[in-house]
Amino acid sequence: MGAQILLVEDNEHNLQLMTYLLAAQGHTVTAVSRGDTAVALARQERPDLVVMDLQLLGPMDGYGALRQLRAQPRLEAVPVVAVTAFAMVGDRDQALAAGFTDHLTKPIDPQSFGASIDAHLPARLRGTPLAPREHRARVTADQRRENTAVKASILVVDDERTNVSLMRSILEPHGYRVTEASTVDEAVLAARIDPPDVVLSDVHIRNELGFDLLRRLRATPELASIPFAFTTATAELHDSDLGAVPVEVIRRPIEPDQLLAQVAVLANHVRGS
């Protein structure tokens, strides 16, 4: 079923990564950046578990927030997991002695983070574990060879829900697995955790550009060869630094047959590589 988790983290990158990992396992995440805000929310909503950075913005660090949480009868038994970039000898013992349930260090390991959190939840609230990346890749390859349901995994990057829904409505009935992201950072995180076979990205993503996403993927060795296509209604694409991997352009309004044909070509590039 998943748990209600309060995440307290003032680093945007870490917040996005931990939120993504926990949500991917079925948990509902409320994220804040200040200890005092976390205490106020916990009093109102009583989360099932709290993930707490020790160094926080504002007047209250993680230790101060923990003391206030433990002072509340309704919250004294709620698991509170400390997460910190400091990993000096004795830090873990200090955190546990202060009343934290567990102590994790940054950078977190995406493959083990969810399991570390679930270990402190009752069985009925634990999430669905993410399969190891190599296992996911093997299963996908097996499915392709056997011509079963999933033809390829497609990451759709767009901040307009209507566009994402349209892509899903076209691709999923034809055997593609669709995941989505609405920012460049979210897309890069999603690709690192579960590398897609094809990326379809809008050119304009909120205040960012799809070119930024393309460059970041190309700069990451394990993601550099993923086939990539821009989706756009108006943008003229002129860029001399797209790299050697082909970049397709899918024009809106999207014609279903055209989309399926172009995605099939991109997916076949993966199978043929």
ZIZIKA-V828706 format. One record per run of one state. SS is the DSSP state (A for helix, B for strand, O for the rest). FROM is the first residue (numbers start at 1). TO is the last residue. If there is no record, write none. Layout:
[[SS;FROM;TO] [SS;FROM;TO]]
This chain:
[[O;1;3] [B;4;8] [O;9;11] [A;12;24] [O;25;27] [B;28;32] [O;33;33] [B;34;34] [A;35;45] [O;46;48] [B;49;53] [O;54;56] [B;57;57] [O;58;61] [A;62;70] [O;71;78] [B;79;84] [O;85;90] [A;91;98] [O;99;101] [B;102;105] [O;106;109] [A;110;118] [O;119;122] [A;123;125] [O;126;132] [A;133;145] [O;146;151] [B;152;157] [O;158;160] [A;161;174] [O;175;175] [B;176;181] [O;182;183] [A;184;193] [O;194;197] [B;198;202] [O;203;203] [B;204;205] [O;206;207] [B;208;209] [A;210;218] [O;219;226] [B;227;232] [O;233;246] [B;247;251] [O;252;255] [A;256;272] [O;273;273]]
